[in-house]
């Protein structure tokens, strides 16, 4: 059975080089498990490889398994309204936010988004009820 785990939350441990996975969720292709928790009893650490049997995740930047076209988020009409009002009321914050969201820089002060999905039809986050 093929599973697709989703690593939900990463928490910083004592040092910047040491990160931990606390929550793991999965959905199987045959829908027998839908967003089921696989949370480990202890966190999975991103450190140098440990003894055999531990959950080590090794990342090799030289190997590509698939290409990714980009990352993005969704824009509802209420968030578009807030952005529009921000552009009129506080232009500096508006441009700072857009720069943060769409800057291609790889850093803590940039999200690096390059796609936006706009809801068509109904949305729970509508400015008009």
FENWOSUL-V28652 format. One record per helix or strand of 3 or more residues. SS is the DSSP state (2 for helix, 1 for strand). FROM is the first residue (numbers start at 1). TO is the last residue. Records with the same first field share a line. If there is no record, write none. Layout:
SS->FROM-TO + FROM-TO
This chain:
1->3-12 + 19-28 + 44-46 + 72-75 + 115-118
2->77-89 + 91-102
